[in-house]
């Protein structure tokens, strides 16, 4: 059996054992994969133990309403989860260059709240999310005069 077939069989076995491929070691992931896994764990699947794997202890936060530090981020995320039990978040685009990764998302934190267009910018250092900036805008409810979707 050639090596490619063996590798494929091992991957299929791992997938079958867990319902998905086993977690790749952080050191083998691209910056884009690190950020998507971090964000997905922190806010979509809400698995903060998994999110912590991708988070630097010295995480720098630029959102003025959130403290810096990995532990502070995890506390912030717990509060978000408590206030918004059923959010809808869709990652629309992921853009990466060097150590920066940008997520462009459609978010509806609360069923009774507005949809939000969100851009999160992350800096990755040594395989961990090390820094964050964000911008948010309510999705306009007016009909687009150019015929293009807002997000």
C-alpha positions, 0 to 999 in steps of 0.5 A: 500500500503506498504512503498516500493511501495509508495517510488517507486511511488514517485520516478517515479512521480519525474522522470516523472515531471522532465525527471529525478530524482530530485537533491538529497541533497548533504549531502546524496550522496556518494563521488563518486556520488558527483565527478561524478555529479560535473565533469559532470555538469562542463565539460559534460553538462556545467552547472556551476550553478549545478557544484557550488553545489558540489564545495568547496569555498576553492577548492585547485588546483594542476594543475599549470596552474589553480588558487585555489578557487571555484570562480577561478575554475568556471572562468577556466571552463568558459574559457574551454567552450569558447575555446572548444565548442564541446568537447567529454568526456567519463568517463570510470572508477570511483574509490573511496577510503575514501575521494578520487575519481579518474575519468579515462576518454577519452577526445577529447577537439576539433574536430581537436585535439588529443584524450586524456587519462585523470586521475583526482583525487579529494578529497571530504570534507564535501560533496564538491569537495575540492582538485584536481590533474590531469594527461593527455596523448595523446592517442597513434595513433600506433597500440597496440602490446599487442592487448589491448586498451589504455583506 
